[in-house]
Amino acid sequence: MLRLRRNFHFSRHFLLLKPFSTAAPPPPLHLPLSHPTYIVWGSNTSVGKTLVSAGLASSFLLSDSPSHFLFLKPIQTGFPSDSDSRFVFHKLSSLYRRRHARLSLLASDHVLNASLPVLNTVSGCGDGSELAMCELGRYEEQRLVGEESGLGSRLICKTMYAWKEAVSPHLAAERESGVVDDALVIQSLQSCLNSGLGVSGESEGAETRAMCLVETAGGVASPGPSGSLQCDLYRPFRLPCLLVGDGRLGGISGTISAYETLKLRGYDVAAIIFADNGLENEVVLSSHLRDRVPILVLPPIPVDITDDLMDWFDNSQKVFDSLKEIMLSAYSKRLNGLREMPKKAKNIFWWPFTQHKLVPDEAVTVIDSRCGENFTVFKDQGHEFMTQQFDACASWWTQGPDAALQTELASDMGYAAARFGHVMFPENVYEPALECAELLLAGVGKDWASRVYFSDNGSTAIEIALKMAFRKFSIDHGILDSQECNAEAQRTELMVLALNGSYHGDTLGAMEAQAPSCYTGFLQQPWYSGRGVFLDPPTVYMHGGKWYLSLPVGLQPETLRLENAFFNSRDEVFDEKRDGSDLAEIYSAYLSQQLSYSSKSKSLLGALIMEPVIQGAGGMHMVDPLFQRVLVKECQDKKIPVIFDEVFTGFWRLGTETAAELLHCVPDIACFAKLMTGGIIPLSATLASNSVFESFIGDSKLAALLHGHSYSAHALGCTAAAKSIKWFKNPQTNLNINSEGTSLRELWDENLVYEISSHPAVKRVVALGTLFALELQADGSNAGYASLYARSLLLKLREDGIYTRPLGNVIYLMCGPCTKPDSCSQLLIKLLSGLDDFISESRENLESCHS
């Protein structure tokens, strides 16, 4: 005999909240994996999402095992006359009584927050207030006692935000002055997911099963309360999906569109389910999807609004039982895959720049997905969960998109793939390549470049640039006569002028153009000979809040005045007024002398190649821009072609679209990659002046630049590049760009940078554009690229939600051109905390050694 105990409680809160604020950054995403959590989408509104949710809840709860089921409705309009959480609550209670369940059930329905019109409707209060939303605190509970006493099941239904008008959420929120920011919706949903089952995910009893459903409002692309599409709003969670399709006329198109919209945003769809309308829509859908996704068909839904649907739920029970098993199986498969990935990866991957012997299984980061600047990573710390880590490596210096641009790039690249696939480039033209080239010449190549040569990555872009420069030099200096290669020309050895600490790529030719280093030694490149003259550059760094100039041994004249040795601000470092300083004359004399020595050698300096301003892989050193500017002038005066390697520094990485703008000089040739496509796909470009291009014009094909790649100027890469170039420099899409579209605002908090530069663990700091780097105080084996000195700091940062990978004892944080300064400040605060722990740990280790 089923006994019913009903406890109804309603409370009103007259403590009205202020309009919601997102000033405080939300905590990193934390999603427990102790039970399956699915998000329910509809191909349109009124397709039966809530019926499916109720059916699943009944299948899960009406069993012989104690179970917990959490139903969350983040956004509800038309309240209180329409409430999906209340529908699930009442239907489950009715089904429990109808089916004479063996176990007891505690069912509850909560409404957490509502607009003022809702508050006025349910309580008669709230008129006249100017505040946006309030805590409603509406709560209803039923205790249904089954045939057996003891441990029972639990149904928890929650509506997170409710508005009165039965329209799209963005309209209801606007009309009722109750707009809720996306970040707050995500934060509130996370809170409900972590606490909504009444027990923490890691402490649930083994005998208690649990499942959670998050039901969206309207269709897949229906707006949320802020106007963002819901498929974008919930994307940070990337919850596995259940898609409620449409069995009506036109439902095939709507269901396919909804499915493809979800897949385009990186969601996994576990199943599609819809009610039968006699049109056999499932046949076409199964054929189109090639059975990639299970499709289930429910009985027709009664059209009589007075029908209590109990018979329909009974007739649908087997379908819902099958759907439940599909969802549980997909959950188990996903979880097992995540658990096995580290071991599988170590057995078959050969990671770059990685000593595998030093990587234990637990050190392997399992990345489930990326949303904007954050990885979602799988963790097992006694309990399994998903959490977010800010990608402070910018995925090896390539990434720039926020979540909005990531979605735009996915869409545009899908279009390009569908329209072009891949087409070969020589003697052909197509829109993506043409638009990309025009944008490059109007942007990073403005006022100096006339040609764009596409290739596939930064290293090959460098090799192309070297070929261009050497041809130009050979023509200008009479080594080649009418582009014919005579015997004397074949005996000429051309070398590069470059800087120590430079890095220009991993291919053999690019490595020849860089100074000896750990990357070029016999262990790595037995063919390396270093075909160049490599100069020690002066560098600039911050320490104790001041910017200092560090001169190499060969550049330390006794006459150097103190005012040239440090700077009060970073702007002084880049000030063109320094061109008239004594230091500029010292640089010029030194460089003239070096070039004079080189001219007496049998080998000729056929090109200058350098990374403007920042040497990346060499340790994030800032080269004195005055030195590089003087160097460029000296070489161009002697008709030595100048190559800027902007593979790392280009496209706003240092705060301007091109680092040449910081140097106030232009090259003859420049190489770009990485951020050019937003980092979503490999593509590179070598830009050249018209005079360089003219060096390859002749009557014979043999005089042309005989270099190319099968995927030169591929449509996907050019499409991504065109989108990213425009996005980054548009103040409407990139809020960090100044109104003129010429530079980024300051992203790194000045006070925090000052504090870190004064930290006892820190030797030097560089903060510029999207880059923040520091070098830890270290000696001997603790310094340099092979150093493991920063390992404990690295682990601390990762635990604090920052994914970073050091260059030995150099730690860097890298964001994107669109990253909010508040996010950068949070990175620095966590870094500062990590440095405090690091210095304490170092002292403890030192004391332990002494004792």
N, C-alpha and C positions, 0 to 999 in steps of 0.2 A: 504494500500500500504506500503510495507516494504522499508524503505530508508536505505541506507548504507553510513556510513562515516568511512573511513579507514585511520588510522593514523599509519604509520610504522616509527619506530624510532630505529636506530642502533647506539650504541656508543662503542668505543674501549677504553680500559683502558691500558695505557702503564705503569702504576704503578704496576709492577709485585710483587706479594706477595712472602715472604720467604716460604720455605717449612713449611707446617702446623705443629704447635707445640701443644702438650697437656700438657705443663708444668703447666699452670694454670688449676686447677681443674674445670670441667664443673659445672654449676649450677645444683641443684637438679631437677629431672624431674618434669615438670609441664604440665599436659595435660588437657585442658578445656573439660568439658562434656556438654557444652551448645548446642552442635550439635554432630551428629554421625560422628565418624572417623573410617574408615575401612582400612585395608591393603589388597591389592590384590596380591595373590600368583598364580603361575602357576605350574601345575604338571610337566611341562617341558618348554623348550623354544618353541616359535612359536605355542602356543596353543590359542592365541587370547586374552591375558590379556588386551591389549590396546583397542581392539574392545569392550570388556565388559565395560571398564572404560568410553569410549565414549558413549556407549549405556545408561549407568547409568546416566551420565551427562545430556544427552538429556531428559531422563525421568524426571529428577529432575528439570531441567531448563525450559523445554517446557511445562509450566503449567500456570495457571492463577494467581499464587501467586508469589510475588517477592522472588527470591531465590538466594543464593550464593553457588557456587560450587568451591571447591579447589581441583585441581589435582596436586599431587606431584610425581615427578619421581626423587628419590634421586640419582640413579646411571644409567647413560646412556652411552652405548658404540656405536661405529659406527656413531658418530656425526661428521658433521652435516647432512650427507645423511640420517641418521636414527634418528628421534627424536619423541618419543612417546608423549611428551607434545605438540609439534607442530601438531601432528596428531589429538589429541583431540581438540586442538584449531581450526584447519581448518574444521574438520568434524562437530563440533558444529555450527560453523558459517554457513556452507552449509545447515545443517538441519534447522537452524533458518530461513534462507531465503526460504527454500523449503516448510516449514510448516506454513509460514505466521504468526508467533507468535504475540500474542497480546501485550506482554510487550517488552520493549527495552532490549537489552543485551549489556553489556560492556565486551568484551572478551580480554584477554591478555595472552601472552606467554613470559616467562622470562627464560633466561639461566644464572645462577649465576656464576658458576666456571667451568673452563675447563683446559685441559692440553695444553701445548705449541703447539703441532701439531694442535690442534683444533684452537687455536688462529691464527696460521699461515694460516690455511685454510680459515677462515672466514674474515681475515683482511689483510693477506699478511705480517704480522709482527710476531715477536716472535722467529725467528731463531737465534741460537747462544747463547741464554740465558741458564744458568745452573740451573735456578730455576724450581721448580716442577710444581706448579699450579698457576693460575692467576684468578683474577676477570674478567669475560668476559663482564658482563653487557649487554647482548643482550636482546632486548625488542621489542615486536611487539604487536600492539593493534588494535582492530576493535570495532567500535561502530555501532551496528545494531539497528536502530530505528523501534520500532514496531507500531502497529495500535493505541496504546494509549501512550500518553506522560506521564511524571511523573516518579515515582519510578519504576525502572526496576530490572533486574537480573544481576548477575555478574559471569563470569567464569574466574578463575585465574589458569593458568597452569604454573608450574615451574619445570625446570630441575636444580637440585642442583649441580651435578658434571658430567662432560662430558669428554669422551675420544674418540679419533678418530677411533682407530682400532675396527672392529666389531668382537671382541672375548670376552671371559669371562672377567669380570671386573678386576680380579686379574692379568691377563696377560696384559690387556691393560694398567693398572696402572703401572705395572713393566716396560713394554717396552717403555712407554712414560714418565718415571721418574716422575710419578704423583700418587704415593701411598698416600692414605688418611687414617689416623688413624680412627679406629672404633669410638673412643670417639668424634672425630670431626664430623663424619657423624651423630651421635646421637644428638650432640649439635646443628648442623645446622638444622636437621629435627625438633627438638623441637622448634627452633626459627621460622621456617616456619609454624608449626602447631599453634603457638600462635599468629602470626601476619599475616599469609597468606591470611586471608579472608578480610583484610583491616579494620576490626573492632575487638575489643577485645571480647573474648567470653562472658564476663559478661555484655557487654553493647549492644548486638545486640537487635534490635527492635523485639518486639513480633511478628510482621507481616512478618518478613523476616526469611525464613527457610534457613538452611545451612547444607552442608554435605561436608566431606573431604574424598578423596581417596588417599592412598599412594600405588603406584604401584612398585613392586619389579622388579628385572632384572633376566631373565632366570627362572630357577626352584626354588623350595623351598630350596634346599640344594646347589644352585649355590653360588660360593664364591663371597664375596664383594671385594672392592679394596685392602683391607689388606690381603685377603686370608681367613678371617673368613667366615663361612657359613652364608648366609643372614638370615636363620631362627634363628641363634644365635645373629647376629648383631643387629636385631631389637627387640630382646626379652625384653630389659628393658621396652619398651612401652607396650608390650603384647596387642597390638591392636586387636580387633575382626577381624576375617578373612573372606575373600571371596576367595574361591579356584576355579580357572579356571581349570577344568579337561580336559581330552582328550577323544574325541569321536572316535578316530581312532583305528585301530588294535594295540593292546598292551596298549591302553589307560586305560583299567581297572586297570591293574597292576600299571601303573605309577600314576594314581589318588589315589589309595588306599595307595601306598607308601608315596605320598606327604601328604595325610591326616594324616596318622599315625605319620609321622615325626613332623608335627605341634602339634598334640595332645601330643606327648612325651615331647614336650618343654612347654606345658602348655597353648597353644593357644586355643581359642574358635573359631570354624568354624561355621559361621552363615548359609552358603549355599555353594553348589557346582553347577557350571554352565559350560556347554560346548556345542560346536556345534555338531549337528547331522551329523553322517557319515554313517547312515543306519545300524549300527551294534547293536543298542539297548543297548549300554553300561550302560544306566541308570537302566535297569532292574537288572543286577547283582550288581551294586553299591547300589541300594536301598535295595536289599536283604542282602548284606554284612553289611551295616551300620544300618540295622534294622530301617530304617526311622528316625534315630536320627537327620539327617541333610536333609533339603530340597534339592532336586536335580532338576535343571531346564535345559531344552534342547532348544538350539537356532536352527534356521534354518541352513542348510548347508551354509558354507561360499563360495562365488564365487571363483573359481580358476583363473579366468581371471584377470590378474594384472592391466588391464586397466579399470576394473569396479570401479566406484566411490563409490560403496557400499550404495548408497542412498536407493535403493529398499530394500536391505538387512536390513538396519536399520528400514525402515518402517515395514517390515514383522516381525521384532524382537521386535517391540515396546511393545506388550502385555507381552512378557517374561520379558523385562527390567522393565516394570511397576510392575509386580509381585515380581521381585527381590528387587526392591526399597522398596516395602511394607514389605517384609520379613526383610530387614535390619533395617527399621525404627521401626518395631515391636520389634525386638531383642534389639535394643538400648533402647527403652522405658522400656522393661522388665528388662534389666540389671540395668538401673538407678533407677527404683522403688525398685528393690531388695536391692540395696546399701542403699537407703534411709531408708528402713524398718529394716535393720539388727540390729542397736543398740537396738531398743525397743524390738524386738523379742528375742535378746540375753539376755537382762535383765529379760525377763519373763520366760525363760526356762533354762538358764545356772546356774550352781552353780560353780563359778570360785574358783580355789584354792588360798589360801593365800590372800583373798580379802574380805573386809567388804563391802557388797553390799550397805549398807545404805550410804556409802561415795562415791558412783560412780553415778554421774548424767549421763543422756543419752549422753550429749555432750562429756563426758570424755571417752566414748567407742571408741577405735580405730578400724575402719573398714579396715581390710587388704584384699586387692584384690588379691595380689600375692606376691611372693618373687623372686628376681633375684640376685643371689650371696649373698651379704651382706646387701641388701636393701629390705625393705618392700615397696610395692606400696600401698598407703593408700588413701581412699576416704575422701574428705574434702568438707564441705559445709560452706562457710564463706560469705554468701550472693550470691555467685556463686559457682557452683559445679565443682570440678576438681580432678584429680589424682595427687599425688605427692609422692616423695620418702622420706623415713626415713631410716637412717643407723640403723641397728639393733644392738645397743650397749649393749643389754642384751645377744647377741649371742643366742637368743631364749632360755633363761634360761640355758645358759652355755653349750649348746650342739653343736652349729653351728661352722663350719669351712670352708665350701666350698665357693670358688668363683664361678662365673657364669659357668665357664668351668667345674669344678668338679660337680656342681649341674646337669648339663646335662649328664655327664658321669655316675653319680650315677643313674639317672633316667633310662638311657639306660641299664646299667648292672642289675639293679633290675628288670626291665621288662623282661630281658632275664632269670633271675633266677626264676621269677614267672612263666614264660611260660614253663621253663624246669622242675622245681621241684614242683611248688605250695608250699605245705608244706609236709614234711616227718618227722616222729618221729625220735628221736635221739638215745635212748638207744640201744647199741650193733650194731649201724649202722654207716656207714661212707659215705659221699658224698663230692664232691670237695670243695664247698664253706666253709663248716665247717672245713675241713682239712687244706685248705690254710690259713684260718683265724687263726687257732690254731698255725700253724707253724710260721706265721708272728708274733704272740704275743710272742711266746717263743724266737724267734730270735731278738725281739725288746725290749719291756718293761720288758720281763722276762729273758733277756739274762744273762747267767752265774749264775742264781740262781733257776729259776722255771723249772719244768719238766712237769707240768700238767695244763690243761685249763678246767675249769668247767664253762659252759655257763648257763646264766639265762637271765631274761628279763629286769631288771632295776637295778640301783645302790643300792637301799635299800635291795633288795633280794640278791644281790651279797654280801652285808655286812653280812646278816644273814647266808649265806652259809659259809663265812669266819669264823664267830664265831663258827659254828659247827666244822669246820676243826680244828681251834685253840684249842678248848676245848678238842677234842679227842686227839690231839697231846700232849697237856699238861698232860692229864690223863694217857696216856701210859707212858710218860717220868717220871712221878712222882709216878708211881705204884698205882694210884687210880683204874685203870682198869688192871686186870690180864688176859692176853690172850684174851682180848676184851670181857670178860664176865662181866656183870654188877652185882656185888654183893651188899649185903645190905649196906655195908660201903660206896660204891661208890654212892649209891642213896642218902645217907645223906650228901654228899659233895656239898657245894655251891660254884660254880665258879663265879668269877666276872671279870671285865675288869679293866685295868689301862688305863685311858684316860685323856684328857685335858679339862679343862673348856673352854667354847666357841666352843666346837666341835659340829659337826652335821653330822650324818651318815645315815639319811633317815627317812622316815615317818612310816614304818611298825613297829609293836609293839616291836619286838625283837631288831631291830636296834635302836629304841628310848631308850631302856633300857641300851644301851651301850654308851649313851652320857650324858653329865652333865645336871643338871637341867637348864631349860631355859624357855622362853615364849612358845617354841614349845612342852614342855613336862609337863607343869602344868596341874592341875586338869581340867581346862577348855578344854584342848585339849586331854589329855590322862589320864583318871582317874585311869588306871591300873599302871601307871608309878611308879616305886620304885627306879630307878637309881642304877642298879646293878654294881657298880664300885667305884673305888677310882679315884677322879678327881683332877688333879694337876693344879695350876695356872701357865701357861707358860710365860716365858719372851718373849716379842715381839720386833720387829724392825720396825721402820717407818722413813719416811723422813719428815723433817720440816725445812724450811728456807734453803733448798739446802743441808742439812747434814742428814746422817742416824744416828738415835739414838736408843739406847737400853733401853727398859723399863722393869725393874725387878719387879715382884710381891713382896708383903710385906715379905714373907718368904724367899726371895732370895736377900736380900740387905745387904751384909756384909760390915762392916766398912772398911775392907781391900781392897775393890775393887778400883783399880786404875782408874784414869780418862780416860786413853787411851782405857779401855774396855767399856766405856759408850757411845762412838760414833764412827762413821766410816766416812772416807773421801769419800768412794765410796761404791756402792752396792757390787762390787766384793770382797771387804774386808769382808763383812758379810759372804760370802760363802767360804772364804779361809780356806783350811784344816790346815794351819799353826796355826789357833786358837786352835787346839787340844792340843797344848803345853802351853796354857795360864793359868794364875791363875784362870780365869773364868771357864775354863773347869774343873779344880779341884774342884771349888766350886759347880758346877753343879753335878759332880760325887758324892761328899759327900752328897749333899742334896738328890739326888735320891736314893743313898744307904740307907740313913736313912728312907726315905719314904717306900721303899720296905721292910726294916727290920720291921717297924711298922706293915705293912700289913701282914707279914708272921706270926705274933703273933695273928692274927685275926682268928675267926672260918671260915671265908670265904677265899678262895684261889684266888689269881690273876692268872687266867688261860690264859690271853691274854693281850697284849698291842695293842690298836687300836688308830690310829691318822691320821689326814690329814697332809701329809708332806708339810711343808713350809707355805702354806696358808690355813687359816680357812675361808671357803667361806661364808656359810649362817650365821656364827657367827659374821660377820661384816668385812670380808676381812682383817683380821689381819695376818701379817707375823710373824710366830713363829721363834725365833732365831734358825737357823739351827744347831748351835753348841749344843744347849740344846737337840734338837731332836736326834742328832747323839749320844750324850752321853747316852740319854735315851734308844735308841735302843741297844747299847752295854751292858748297865746294865741288861736289860731284857734278852738278848740272853745269857749272861753269867750265868743267873739263870734259863735257859731253859724255859723262858716264851715266847711263840710264838709271833711274831710281825706281826701285820696287818697294811698295808698301805692302807688307803682309798683314792685311786686316781680317784674316780669317777669324781671329778671336776678337779683335777690337772694334770691328765694324758693326753698324746698325744698332747704335745707342748703348752698346756695352759699356762705354766710358762716358756716357751722358750726352754725346752728340752723335749724329747719324754716321759720321766717319771721324776717325781720330785725326785725320788730316786737318780738320777744323781746329783742333786743339794746338796743332803745331803751326798753324798759319802758313802752310806751304803745301804744294801739291806734288804728287809723284808723276812719273811717266807711265807707270804701270801699277795696278793695285789688284790684290786678290781678296775675294770675299766668299764666305760660306756660312756655316753654322746658323746664326740668327737670321740670315737672309730669308730662309723659308719659315721662320718661326721655330725652327728646330724640329719640325715634324717629319722631314724627309731630306735626304742628302741632295745637295745641289751646290755648285760653286760657279763663280764667274771671275774671269780675269779681264779687267778693264784696261784699255790702252789708248794713248793719245793718237792723233791722226798720223803724226810723223812716224810712230812705231808701226802702225798699220801699213803705211806706204813702203816700209822696208821689205815687205813681203809681196809687193805688187810687181809682176813681171810677165813676160810672154810665155814662160814655161810653168807647167804645173809643179815642177820640182822646186820652184822658188816659193811656192805657197807654204803655209805652216802645216806640215804633215803630222798632225797630232789630233786625236779625237777619241771619243768613247761612244759605244753603242747607244748609250742613254743620254748623249749630249742634248741639253735643252729639253729634257723630257717634260711632257705637258703637266704632269702632276706637280713636279717641283717648281716649274715656272708659275703655275697657278697659285701654289702656296706662297711663293716669294712675292708675287704681285699683291696678294691679299695682305701679307705681313708688312711689307714696305709701306703700304697705304695706311694700315691700321696703326702702326707705331707712331706715325708722324701726324696723325689726325687728333687734334685736341678733344674731339667729341668721343672718340673711342679709347684714347689714351689720356687719362686725366693728368698724367705726369708731365705732359709736353707743355711748354710755354705757348702763349697765344700766337707767337710767330712761327711755331713749329720747328724751332732751331735747337732746343736743348731740353733736357729733363730737369725737373726741379730736384732739389737735394733730397735723396732718399734715405741717407744715413744720419741719424740724429747727431748733431755736432757735439753735444755734451757727452753722449755715450761714447762717441769716437774718441774724444779727449780722455775720458776715464780709462778706456781700454788701452790707449797709447801710453798711459802712465802706470799701467799695471806692472808689478815686479816680474811677472812671468813673460812679459812682452818686450821684444827687442825693437821691433819697428811695425808700423801700420801704414797701409795705403787704403784710402777710401776715395773712390772716383766712380761716378755713374752708378752702374748696377753692381759694382765690385767693392767688396770689403775684404782685405787680406791682412794677416798679421804673421810675423815670424816669432816663434817662441825663443826665448833665451836658451841656447844650447851650445854645447861644446863637443868636440870629438865625434864619436859614433852617434851621438844624439842629434847631430846637425846633418843636414844634407838630405837628398832625395830618398836614400835608403833607410833613413831614420824611422824607428818605431816609437819615438819619444812621445808623440802626440796621441798614442793609441787610447789611453784612459780618457783623455779629453774628447776624443772622437766618440767613444762609447757613451759618455755622459750626454753629449749633444744629441745622439740618436735616441737615447731614452727620453730626452726632453722634446722630441718631435722635430729634430733637424737632421736631415740626411746630408752628411758632408764627407768628403774623401780628401785627405790632406796631400800636400806635396812635401813629404818628409816632415820637417818641423814647421812647415808653413801651412797655416789654416786659412781657408778662404770661405767666404759666404758670397753667393752670387744670386741675385734675383733677376727678374725680367723688367723690361722697360715699363710695364704696366703695373708692377707691384706697388701696393699702397705703402707709403712711408711708415704707417703704423705697424705693418707687418715686418718691415725692416727693423724697427725699434724693438719689437719682440724678439727678433733673432739676436740682436746685440745684447739685450738683457739676459737672455739665456746663455749666450757666449760668456758674458761677464761672470755670471754665476758659475759656469763651468771652469773658468780660469781660477776663480777663488778655490774651488775644490781641487783643481790641479796643483796649485801652489801648496795647499795644505798637505796633499798626498805626497808631493815631492819632498817636503820638509820631514814628514813622518818617515819616509823611506831613508832619507839621509841620516836621521837620528838613529834609526834601526841599524844601519850599517856601522855607525860609529860605536854603538853599544855592543 
